[in-house]
Amino acid sequence: MERAIDRGFQRMAAQMYLTDPLAIGVVIGYLTRKATEVSNLRVIAHAKLLGLSDDVARQEIVVV
């Protein structure tokens, strides 16, 4: 459920990113996507540290 909410939020941020270039939505969309990228990198690092399989890490990554 939480991943579905995250994905929906990311889609909304991606739509904001593609709006008027002078609007605040571009900044919000960019920062949201960067935060998601950092979160995904943390998931990958923790999976490698714990020796988990790639499939487990892929399930936890949020893809837009």
N, CA, C, O and CB atoms as a CASP TS submission, in Angstrom:
PFRMAT TS
TARGET T0000
AUTHOR 0000-0000-0000
METHOD Language model
MODEL 1
PARENT N/A
ATOM      1  N   MET     1       0.823  -1.185   0.000  1.00  0.00           N
ATOM      2  CA  MET     1       0.000   0.000   0.000  1.00  0.00           C
ATOM      3  C   MET     1       0.874   1.259   0.000  1.00  0.00           C
ATOM      4  O   MET     1       0.611   2.216  -0.728  1.00  0.00           O
ATOM      5  CB  MET     1      -0.940  -0.008   1.208  1.00  0.00           C
ATOM      6  N   GLU     2       1.921   1.233   0.835  1.00  0.00           N
ATOM      7  CA  GLU     2       2.789   2.403   0.926  1.00  0.00           C
ATOM      8  C   GLU     2       3.528   2.643  -0.392  1.00  0.00           C
ATOM      9  O   GLU     2       3.706   3.786  -0.814  1.00  0.00           O
ATOM     10  CB  GLU     2       3.794   2.231   2.074  1.00  0.00           C
ATOM     11  N   ARG     3       3.955   1.555  -1.036  1.00  0.00           N
ATOM     12  CA  ARG     3       4.635   1.708  -2.325  1.00  0.00           C
ATOM     13  C   ARG     3       3.702   2.275  -3.377  1.00  0.00           C
ATOM     14  O   ARG     3       4.131   3.068  -4.215  1.00  0.00           O
ATOM     15  CB  ARG     3       5.193   0.371  -2.796  1.00  0.00           C
ATOM     16  N   ALA     4       2.436   1.886  -3.353  1.00  0.00           N
ATOM     17  CA  ALA     4       1.462   2.414  -4.310  1.00  0.00           C
ATOM     18  C   ALA     4       1.258   3.908  -4.101  1.00  0.00           C
ATOM     19  O   ALA     4       1.132   4.660  -5.067  1.00  0.00           O
ATOM     20  CB  ALA     4       0.121   1.673  -4.182  1.00  0.00           C
ATOM     21  N   ILE     5       1.224   4.337  -2.856  1.00  0.00           N
ATOM     22  CA  ILE     5       1.094   5.763  -2.557  1.00  0.00           C
ATOM     23  C   ILE     5       2.337   6.508  -3.039  1.00  0.00           C
ATOM     24  O   ILE     5       2.231   7.577  -3.640  1.00  0.00           O
ATOM     25  CB  ILE     5       0.878   5.990  -1.038  1.00  0.00           C
ATOM     26  N   ASP     6       3.520   5.936  -2.772  1.00  0.00           N
ATOM     27  CA  ASP     6       4.759   6.566  -3.236  1.00  0.00           C
ATOM     28  C   ASP     6       4.785   6.698  -4.754  1.00  0.00           C
ATOM     29  O   ASP     6       5.176   7.738  -5.283  1.00  0.00           O
ATOM     30  CB  ASP     6       5.971   5.765  -2.764  1.00  0.00           C
ATOM     31  N   ARG     7       4.376   5.661  -5.445  1.00  0.00           N
ATOM     32  CA  ARG     7       4.363   5.710  -6.913  1.00  0.00           C
ATOM     33  C   ARG     7       3.371   6.756  -7.426  1.00  0.00           C
ATOM     34  O   ARG     7       3.667   7.478  -8.378  1.00  0.00           O
ATOM     35  CB  ARG     7       4.013   4.328  -7.491  1.00  0.00           C
ATOM     36  N   GLY     8       2.210   6.836  -6.807  1.00  0.00           N
ATOM     37  CA  GLY     8       1.236   7.847  -7.198  1.00  0.00           C
ATOM     38  C   GLY     8       1.751   9.252  -6.958  1.00  0.00           C
ATOM     39  O   GLY     8       1.546  10.148  -7.777  1.00  0.00           O
ATOM     40  N   PHE     9       2.418   9.439  -5.837  1.00  0.00           N
ATOM     41  CA  PHE     9       3.002  10.745  -5.525  1.00  0.00           C
ATOM     42  C   PHE     9       4.096  11.090  -6.531  1.00  0.00           C
ATOM     43  O   PHE     9       4.216  12.241  -6.949  1.00  0.00           O
ATOM     44  CB  PHE     9       3.571  10.760  -4.090  1.00  0.00           C
ATOM     45  N   GLN    10       4.885  10.104  -6.915  1.00  0.00           N
ATOM     46  CA  GLN    10       5.947  10.335  -7.898  1.00  0.00           C
ATOM     47  C   GLN    10       5.379  10.685  -9.269  1.00  0.00           C
ATOM     48  O   GLN    10       5.923  11.534  -9.975  1.00  0.00           O
ATOM     49  CB  GLN    10       6.842   9.102  -8.009  1.00  0.00           C
ATOM     50  N   ARG    11       4.297  10.036  -9.637  1.00  0.00           N
ATOM     51  CA  ARG    11       3.650  10.373 -10.916  1.00  0.00           C
ATOM     52  C   ARG    11       3.132  11.812 -10.901  1.00  0.00           C
ATOM     53  O   ARG    11       3.261  12.540 -11.885  1.00  0.00           O
ATOM     54  CB  ARG    11       2.489   9.395 -11.211  1.00  0.00           C
ATOM     55  N   MET    12       2.549  12.205  -9.783  1.00  0.00           N
ATOM     56  CA  MET    12       2.044  13.566  -9.660  1.00  0.00           C
ATOM     57  C   MET    12       3.207  14.568  -9.732  1.00  0.00           C
ATOM     58  O   MET    12       3.090  15.610 -10.377  1.00  0.00           O
ATOM     59  CB  MET    12       1.257  13.735  -8.334  1.00  0.00           C
ATOM     60  N   ALA    13       4.312  14.255  -9.078  1.00  0.00           N
ATOM     61  CA  ALA    13       5.484  15.138  -9.115  1.00  0.00           C
ATOM     62  C   ALA    13       6.067  15.193 -10.517  1.00  0.00           C
ATOM     63  O   ALA    13       6.536  16.245 -10.951  1.00  0.00           O
ATOM     64  CB  ALA    13       6.555  14.664  -8.117  1.00  0.00           C
ATOM     65  N   ALA    14       6.044  14.075 -11.229  1.00  0.00           N
ATOM     66  CA  ALA    14       6.553  14.058 -12.600  1.00  0.00           C
ATOM     67  C   ALA    14       5.693  14.934 -13.503  1.00  0.00           C
ATOM     68  O   ALA    14       6.217  15.599 -14.397  1.00  0.00           O
ATOM     69  CB  ALA    14       6.599  12.620 -13.142  1.00  0.00           C
ATOM     70  N   GLN    15       4.392  14.944 -13.284  1.00  0.00           N
ATOM     71  CA  GLN    15       3.518  15.806 -14.076  1.00  0.00           C
ATOM     72  C   GLN    15       3.783  17.279 -13.766  1.00  0.00           C
ATOM     73  O   GLN    15       3.729  18.125 -14.658  1.00  0.00           O
ATOM     74  CB  GLN    15       2.043  15.464 -13.811  1.00  0.00           C
ATOM     75  N   MET    16       4.069  17.582 -12.497  1.00  0.00           N
ATOM     76  CA  MET    16       4.391  18.956 -12.124  1.00  0.00           C
ATOM     77  C   MET    16       5.691  19.391 -12.773  1.00  0.00           C
ATOM     78  O   MET    16       5.849  20.554 -13.143  1.00  0.00           O
ATOM     79  CB  MET    16       4.484  19.097 -10.602  1.00  0.00           C
ATOM     80  N   TYR    17       6.624  18.456 -12.911  1.00  0.00           N
ATOM     81  CA  TYR    17       7.933  18.731 -13.488  1.00  0.00           C
ATOM     82  C   TYR    17       7.816  19.126 -14.958  1.00  0.00           C
ATOM     83  O   TYR    17       8.659  19.860 -15.474  1.00  0.00           O
ATOM     84  CB  TYR    17       8.842  17.512 -13.342  1.00  0.00           C
ATOM     85  N   LEU    18       6.785  18.647 -15.626  1.00  0.00           N
ATOM     86  CA  LEU    18       6.622  18.885 -17.061  1.00  0.00           C
ATOM     87  C   LEU    18       5.706  20.063 -17.377  1.00  0.00           C
ATOM     88  O   LEU    18       5.313  20.237 -18.531  1.00  0.00           O
ATOM     89  CB  LEU    18       6.084  17.648 -17.720  1.00  0.00           C
ATOM     90  N   THR    19       5.365  20.857 -16.400  1.00  0.00           N
ATOM     91  CA  THR    19       4.477  21.996 -16.625  1.00  0.00           C
ATOM     92  C   THR    19       5.280  23.218 -17.068  1.00  0.00           C
ATOM     93  O   THR    19       6.388  23.090 -17.589  1.00  0.00           O
ATOM     94  CB  THR    19       3.671  22.318 -15.348  1.00  0.00           C
ATOM     95  N   ASP    20       4.719  24.373 -16.859  1.00  0.00           N
ATOM     96  CA  ASP    20       5.347  25.637 -17.229  1.00  0.00           C
ATOM     97  C   ASP    20       6.750  25.750 -16.621  1.00  0.00           C
ATOM     98  O   ASP    20       6.892  25.598 -15.408  1.00  0.00           O
ATOM     99  CB  ASP    20       4.473  26.820 -16.776  1.00  0.00           C
ATOM    100  N   PRO    21       7.777  26.009 -17.416  1.00  0.00           N
ATOM    101  CA  PRO    21       9.146  26.045 -16.908  1.00  0.00           C
ATOM    102  C   PRO    21       9.406  27.115 -15.844  1.00  0.00           C
ATOM    103  O   PRO    21      10.373  27.010 -15.089  1.00  0.00           O
ATOM    104  CB  PRO    21      10.076  26.260 -18.044  1.00  0.00           C
ATOM    105  N   LEU    22       8.575  28.116 -15.778  1.00  0.00           N
ATOM    106  CA  LEU    22       8.774  29.169 -14.791  1.00  0.00           C
ATOM    107  C   LEU    22       7.943  28.976 -13.521  1.00  0.00           C
ATOM    108  O   LEU    22       7.984  29.814 -12.620  1.00  0.00           O
ATOM    109  CB  LEU    22       8.447  30.497 -15.403  1.00  0.00           C
ATOM    110  N   ALA    23       7.205  27.898 -13.449  1.00  0.00           N
ATOM    111  CA  ALA    23       6.344  27.638 -12.296  1.00  0.00           C
ATOM    112  C   ALA    23       7.129  26.934 -11.187  1.00  0.00           C
ATOM    113  O   ALA    23       8.179  26.342 -11.437  1.00  0.00           O
ATOM    114  CB  ALA    23       5.125  26.786 -12.713  1.00  0.00           C
ATOM    115  N   ILE    24       6.620  27.005  -9.988  1.00  0.00           N
ATOM    116  CA  ILE    24       7.247  26.357  -8.837  1.00  0.00           C
ATOM    117  C   ILE    24       7.150  24.835  -8.921  1.00  0.00           C
ATOM    118  O   ILE    24       7.916  24.124  -8.271  1.00  0.00           O
ATOM    119  CB  ILE    24       6.604  26.846  -7.545  1.00  0.00           C
ATOM    120  N   GLY    25       6.210  24.339  -9.720  1.00  0.00           N
ATOM    121  CA  GLY    25       6.036  22.897  -9.871  1.00  0.00           C
ATOM    122  C   GLY    25       7.269  22.206 -10.415  1.00  0.00           C
ATOM    123  O   GLY    25       7.523  21.043 -10.097  1.00  0.00           O
ATOM    124  N   VAL    26       8.030  22.903 -11.224  1.00  0.00           N
ATOM    125  CA  VAL    26       9.261  22.329 -11.777  1.00  0.00           C
ATOM    126  C   VAL    26      10.264  22.056 -10.657  1.00  0.00           C
ATOM    127  O   VAL    26      10.901  21.003 -10.630  1.00  0.00           O
ATOM    128  CB  VAL    26       9.879  23.277 -12.837  1.00  0.00           C
ATOM    129  N   VAL    27      10.400  22.991  -9.752  1.00  0.00           N
ATOM    130  CA  VAL    27      11.327  22.830  -8.631  1.00  0.00           C
ATOM    131  C   VAL    27      10.850  21.713  -7.709  1.00  0.00           C
ATOM    132  O   VAL    27      11.646  20.882  -7.272  1.00  0.00           O
ATOM    133  CB  VAL    27      11.469  24.153  -7.845  1.00  0.00           C
ATOM    134  N   ILE    28       9.573  21.692  -7.419  1.00  0.00           N
ATOM    135  CA  ILE    28       9.021  20.649  -6.548  1.00  0.00           C
ATOM    136  C   ILE    28       9.188  19.278  -7.189  1.00  0.00           C
ATOM    137  O   ILE    28       9.580  18.321  -6.522  1.00  0.00           O
ATOM    138  CB  ILE    28       7.534  20.919  -6.249  1.00  0.00           C
ATOM    139  N   GLY    29       8.892  19.184  -8.469  1.00  0.00           N
ATOM    140  CA  GLY    29       9.049  17.913  -9.174  1.00  0.00           C
ATOM    141  C   GLY    29      10.489  17.444  -9.182  1.00  0.00           C
ATOM    142  O   GLY    29      10.760  16.264  -8.961  1.00  0.00           O
ATOM    143  N   TYR    30      11.415  18.354  -9.433  1.00  0.00           N
ATOM    144  CA  TYR    30      12.836  18.006  -9.453  1.00  0.00           C
ATOM    145  C   TYR    30      13.299  17.514  -8.082  1.00  0.00           C
ATOM    146  O   TYR    30      13.952  16.474  -7.982  1.00  0.00           O
ATOM    147  CB  TYR    30      13.677  19.216  -9.892  1.00  0.00           C
ATOM    148  N   LEU    31      12.965  18.253  -7.036  1.00  0.00           N
ATOM    149  CA  LEU    31      13.395  17.864  -5.691  1.00  0.00           C
ATOM    150  C   LEU    31      12.776  16.538  -5.256  1.00  0.00           C
ATOM    151  O   LEU    31      13.424  15.743  -4.576  1.00  0.00           O
ATOM    152  CB  LEU    31      13.033  18.953  -4.690  1.00  0.00           C
ATOM    153  N   THR    32      11.540  16.300  -5.642  1.00  0.00           N
ATOM    154  CA  THR    32      10.878  15.041  -5.309  1.00  0.00           C
ATOM    155  C   THR    32      11.560  13.872  -6.005  1.00  0.00           C
ATOM    156  O   THR    32      11.777  12.820  -5.405  1.00  0.00           O
ATOM    157  CB  THR    32       9.395  15.093  -5.696  1.00  0.00           C
ATOM    158  N   ARG    33      11.893  14.065  -7.267  1.00  0.00           N
ATOM    159  CA  ARG    33      12.564  12.988  -8.005  1.00  0.00           C
ATOM    160  C   ARG    33      13.962  12.737  -7.454  1.00  0.00           C
ATOM    161  O   ARG    33      14.402  11.589  -7.406  1.00  0.00           O
ATOM    162  CB  ARG    33      12.644  13.328  -9.502  1.00  0.00           C
ATOM    163  N   LYS    34      14.662  13.774  -7.040  1.00  0.00           N
ATOM    164  CA  LYS    34      15.985  13.599  -6.436  1.00  0.00           C
ATOM    165  C   LYS    34      15.876  12.855  -5.105  1.00  0.00           C
ATOM    166  O   LYS    34      16.698  11.986  -4.815  1.00  0.00           O
ATOM    167  CB  LYS    34      16.669  14.966  -6.229  1.00  0.00           C
ATOM    168  N   ALA    35      14.883  13.182  -4.305  1.00  0.00           N
ATOM    169  CA  ALA    35      14.682  12.497  -3.026  1.00  0.00           C
ATOM    170  C   ALA    35      14.387  11.017  -3.259  1.00  0.00           C
ATOM    171  O   ALA    35      14.860  10.163  -2.509  1.00  0.00           O
ATOM    172  CB  ALA    35      13.530  13.155  -2.228  1.00  0.00           C
ATOM    173  N   THR    36      13.618  10.716  -4.283  1.00  0.00           N
ATOM    174  CA  THR    36      13.317   9.324  -4.612  1.00  0.00           C
ATOM    175  C   THR    36      14.577   8.602  -5.075  1.00  0.00           C
ATOM    176  O   THR    36      14.785   7.438  -4.732  1.00  0.00           O
ATOM    177  CB  THR    36      12.227   9.247  -5.697  1.00  0.00           C
ATOM    178  N   GLU    37      15.405   9.271  -5.839  1.00  0.00           N
ATOM    179  CA  GLU    37      16.650   8.672  -6.297  1.00  0.00           C
ATOM    180  C   GLU    37      17.559   8.333  -5.117  1.00  0.00           C
ATOM    181  O   GLU    37      18.165   7.262  -5.088  1.00  0.00           O
ATOM    182  CB  GLU    37      17.368   9.614  -7.267  1.00  0.00           C
ATOM    183  N   VAL    38      17.656   9.233  -4.154  1.00  0.00           N
ATOM    184  CA  VAL    38      18.466   8.988  -2.961  1.00  0.00           C
ATOM    185  C   VAL    38      17.898   7.812  -2.175  1.00  0.00           C
ATOM    186  O   VAL    38      18.644   6.957  -1.697  1.00  0.00           O
ATOM    187  CB  VAL    38      18.529  10.251  -2.071  1.00  0.00           C
ATOM    188  N   SER    39      16.592   7.774  -2.045  1.00  0.00           N
ATOM    189  CA  SER    39      15.941   6.668  -1.338  1.00  0.00           C
ATOM    190  C   SER    39      16.218   5.334  -2.036  1.00  0.00           C
ATOM    191  O   SER    39      16.501   4.332  -1.379  1.00  0.00           O
ATOM    192  CB  SER    39      14.421   6.911  -1.243  1.00  0.00           C
ATOM    193  N   ASN    40      16.137   5.327  -3.351  1.00  0.00           N
ATOM    194  CA  ASN    40      16.421   4.102  -4.103  1.00  0.00           C
ATOM    195  C   ASN    40      17.871   3.668  -3.939  1.00  0.00           C
ATOM    196  O   ASN    40      18.149   2.474  -3.834  1.00  0.00           O
ATOM    197  CB  ASN    40      16.105   4.304  -5.583  1.00  0.00           C
ATOM    198  N   LEU    41      18.794   4.616  -3.916  1.00  0.00           N
ATOM    199  CA  LEU    41      20.196   4.276  -3.699  1.00  0.00           C
ATOM    200  C   LEU    41      20.418   3.687  -2.316  1.00  0.00           C
ATOM    201  O   LEU    41      21.233   2.780  -2.151  1.00  0.00           O
ATOM    202  CB  LEU    41      21.072   5.503  -3.886  1.00  0.00           C
ATOM    203  N   ARG    42      19.703   4.194  -1.326  1.00  0.00           N
ATOM    204  CA  ARG    42      19.791   3.633   0.031  1.00  0.00           C
ATOM    205  C   ARG    42      19.267   2.204   0.068  1.00  0.00           C
ATOM    206  O   ARG    42      19.843   1.344   0.735  1.00  0.00           O
ATOM    207  CB  ARG    42      19.006   4.505   1.027  1.00  0.00           C
ATOM    208  N   VAL    43      18.184   1.952  -0.641  1.00  0.00           N
ATOM    209  CA  VAL    43      17.634   0.595  -0.697  1.00  0.00           C
ATOM    210  C   VAL    43      18.653  -0.350  -1.317  1.00  0.00           C
ATOM    211  O   VAL    43      18.865  -1.451  -0.810  1.00  0.00           O
ATOM    212  CB  VAL    43      16.312   0.567  -1.502  1.00  0.00           C
ATOM    213  N   ILE    44      19.281   0.066  -2.402  1.00  0.00           N
ATOM    214  CA  ILE    44      20.279  -0.775  -3.063  1.00  0.00           C
ATOM    215  C   ILE    44      21.467  -1.021  -2.141  1.00  0.00           C
ATOM    216  O   ILE    44      21.944  -2.150  -2.033  1.00  0.00           O
ATOM    217  CB  ILE    44      20.750  -0.125  -4.377  1.00  0.00           C
ATOM    218  N   ALA    45      21.945   0.024  -1.479  1.00  0.00           N
ATOM    219  CA  ALA    45      23.089  -0.125  -0.576  1.00  0.00           C
ATOM    220  C   ALA    45      22.767  -1.063   0.581  1.00  0.00           C
ATOM    221  O   ALA    45      23.582  -1.914   0.935  1.00  0.00           O
ATOM    222  CB  ALA    45      23.521   1.237  -0.036  1.00  0.00           C
ATOM    223  N   HIS    46      21.595  -0.915   1.166  1.00  0.00           N
ATOM    224  CA  HIS    46      21.208  -1.801   2.274  1.00  0.00           C
ATOM    225  C   HIS    46      21.047  -3.235   1.803  1.00  0.00           C
ATOM    226  O   HIS    46      21.418  -4.165   2.520  1.00  0.00           O
ATOM    227  CB  HIS    46      19.906  -1.319   2.919  1.00  0.00           C
ATOM    228  N   ALA    47      20.503  -3.430   0.617  1.00  0.00           N
ATOM    229  CA  ALA    47      20.343  -4.784   0.085  1.00  0.00           C
ATOM    230  C   ALA    47      21.702  -5.428  -0.135  1.00  0.00           C
ATOM    231  O   ALA    47      21.885  -6.604   0.179  1.00  0.00           O
ATOM    232  CB  ALA    47      19.542  -4.763  -1.230  1.00  0.00           C
ATOM    233  N   LYS    48      22.658  -4.675  -0.670  1.00  0.00           N
ATOM    234  CA  LYS    48      24.005  -5.213  -0.879  1.00  0.00           C
ATOM    235  C   LYS    48      24.690  -5.496   0.453  1.00  0.00           C
ATOM    236  O   LYS    48      25.356  -6.519   0.610  1.00  0.00           O
ATOM    237  CB  LYS    48      24.852  -4.235  -1.711  1.00  0.00           C
ATOM    238  N   LEU    49      24.525  -4.591   1.408  1.00  0.00           N
ATOM    239  CA  LEU    49      25.139  -4.757   2.713  1.00  0.00           C
ATOM    240  C   LEU    49      24.620  -6.007   3.422  1.00  0.00           C
ATOM    241  O   LEU    49      25.384  -6.732   4.060  1.00  0.00           O
ATOM    242  CB  LEU    49      24.886  -3.525   3.569  1.00  0.00           C
ATOM    243  N   LEU    50      23.329  -6.249   3.307  1.00  0.00           N
ATOM    244  CA  LEU    50      22.710  -7.393   3.970  1.00  0.00           C
ATOM    245  C   LEU    50      22.812  -8.675   3.148  1.00  0.00           C
ATOM    246  O   LEU    50      22.436  -9.748   3.621  1.00  0.00           O
ATOM    247  CB  LEU    50      21.261  -7.093   4.261  1.00  0.00           C
ATOM    248  N   GLY    51      23.319  -8.566   1.917  1.00  0.00           N
ATOM    249  CA  GLY    51      23.466  -9.746   1.074  1.00  0.00           C
ATOM    250  C   GLY    51      22.155 -10.242   0.487  1.00  0.00           C
ATOM    251  O   GLY    51      22.025 -11.427   0.178  1.00  0.00           O
ATOM    252  N   LEU    52      21.193  -9.362   0.331  1.00  0.00           N
ATOM    253  CA  LEU    52      19.902  -9.746  -0.236  1.00  0.00           C
ATOM    254  C   LEU    52      20.012  -9.868  -1.748  1.00  0.00           C
ATOM    255  O   LEU    52      20.921  -9.309  -2.361  1.00  0.00           O
ATOM    256  CB  LEU    52      18.811  -8.723   0.142  1.00  0.00           C
ATOM    257  N   SER    53      19.094 -10.593  -2.335  1.00  0.00           N
ATOM    258  CA  SER    53      19.125 -10.776  -3.781  1.00  0.00           C
ATOM    259  C   SER    53      18.690  -9.497  -4.498  1.00  0.00           C
ATOM    260  O   SER    53      18.065  -8.616  -3.908  1.00  0.00           O
ATOM    261  CB  SER    53      18.224 -11.952  -4.192  1.00  0.00           C
ATOM    262  N   ASP    54      19.033  -9.419  -5.771  1.00  0.00           N
ATOM    263  CA  ASP    54      18.663  -8.255  -6.583  1.00  0.00           C
ATOM    264  C   ASP    54      17.151  -8.126  -6.704  1.00  0.00           C
ATOM    265  O   ASP    54      16.624  -7.016  -6.767  1.00  0.00           O
ATOM    266  CB  ASP    54      19.291  -8.352  -7.976  1.00  0.00           C
ATOM    267  N   ASP    55      16.455  -9.253  -6.736  1.00  0.00           N
ATOM    268  CA  ASP    55      14.986  -9.220  -6.874  1.00  0.00           C
ATOM    269  C   ASP    55      14.327  -8.558  -5.670  1.00  0.00           C
ATOM    270  O   ASP    55      13.341  -7.837  -5.823  1.00  0.00           O
ATOM    271  CB  ASP    55      14.432 -10.642  -7.049  1.00  0.00           C
ATOM    272  N   VAL    56      14.853  -8.792  -4.496  1.00  0.00           N
ATOM    273  CA  VAL    56      14.288  -8.172  -3.288  1.00  0.00           C
ATOM    274  C   VAL    56      14.482  -6.654  -3.357  1.00  0.00           C
ATOM    275  O   VAL    56      13.571  -5.899  -3.017  1.00  0.00           O
ATOM    276  CB  VAL    56      14.955  -8.755  -1.996  1.00  0.00           C
ATOM    277  N   ALA    57      15.646  -6.211  -3.787  1.00  0.00           N
ATOM    278  CA  ALA    57      15.916  -4.778  -3.896  1.00  0.00           C
ATOM    279  C   ALA    57      15.017  -4.151  -4.961  1.00  0.00           C
ATOM    280  O   ALA    57      14.507  -3.047  -4.767  1.00  0.00           O
ATOM    281  CB  ALA    57      17.404  -4.529  -4.231  1.00  0.00           C
ATOM    282  N   ARG    58      14.820  -4.841  -6.078  1.00  0.00           N
ATOM    283  CA  ARG    58      13.970  -4.312  -7.140  1.00  0.00           C
ATOM    284  C   ARG    58      12.528  -4.139  -6.682  1.00  0.00           C
ATOM    285  O   ARG    58      11.840  -3.226  -7.137  1.00  0.00           O
ATOM    286  CB  ARG    58      14.017  -5.223  -8.351  1.00  0.00           C
ATOM    287  N   GLN    59      12.071  -4.994  -5.798  1.00  0.00           N
ATOM    288  CA  GLN    59      10.701  -4.884  -5.297  1.00  0.00           C
ATOM    289  C   GLN    59      10.528  -3.642  -4.438  1.00  0.00           C
ATOM    290  O   GLN    59       9.431  -3.086  -4.371  1.00  0.00           O
ATOM    291  CB  GLN    59      10.324  -6.127  -4.496  1.00  0.00           C
ATOM    292  N   GLU    60      11.581  -3.202  -3.787  1.00  0.00           N
ATOM    293  CA  GLU    60      11.491  -2.068  -2.872  1.00  0.00           C
ATOM    294  C   GLU    60      11.745  -0.729  -3.553  1.00  0.00           C
ATOM    295  O   GLU    60      11.414   0.316  -2.994  1.00  0.00           O
ATOM    296  CB  GLU    60      12.466  -2.247  -1.747  1.00  0.00           C
ATOM    297  N   ILE    61      12.325  -0.744  -4.746  1.00  0.00           N
ATOM    298  CA  ILE    61      12.650   0.494  -5.451  1.00  0.00           C
ATOM    299  C   ILE    61      11.380   1.099  -6.027  1.00  0.00           C
ATOM    300  O   ILE    61      10.520   0.385  -6.543  1.00  0.00           O
ATOM    301  CB  ILE    61      13.688   0.240  -6.570  1.00  0.00           C
ATOM    302  N   VAL    62      11.268   2.424  -5.936  1.00  0.00           N
ATOM    303  CA  VAL    62      10.140   3.155  -6.507  1.00  0.00           C
ATOM    304  C   VAL    62      10.554   3.648  -7.887  1.00  0.00           C
ATOM    305  O   VAL    62      11.486   4.442  -8.015  1.00  0.00           O
ATOM    306  CB  VAL    62       9.698   4.349  -5.585  1.00  0.00           C
ATOM    307  N   VAL    63       9.860   3.174  -8.920  1.00  0.00           N
ATOM    308  CA  VAL    63      10.151   3.563 -10.303  1.00  0.00           C
ATOM    309  C   VAL    63       9.014   4.416 -10.818  1.00  0.00           C
ATOM    310  O   VAL    63       7.842   4.071 -10.660  1.00  0.00           O
ATOM    311  CB  VAL    63      10.361   2.320 -11.212  1.00  0.00           C
ATOM    312  N   VAL    64       9.361   5.525 -11.433  1.00  0.00           N
ATOM    313  CA  VAL    64       8.339   6.423 -11.984  1.00  0.00           C
ATOM    314  C   VAL    64       8.193   6.142 -13.450  1.00  0.00           C
ATOM    315  O   VAL    64       7.385   6.782 -14.123  1.00  0.00           O
ATOM    316  CB  VAL    64       8.695   7.911 -11.748  1.00  0.00           C
TER
END
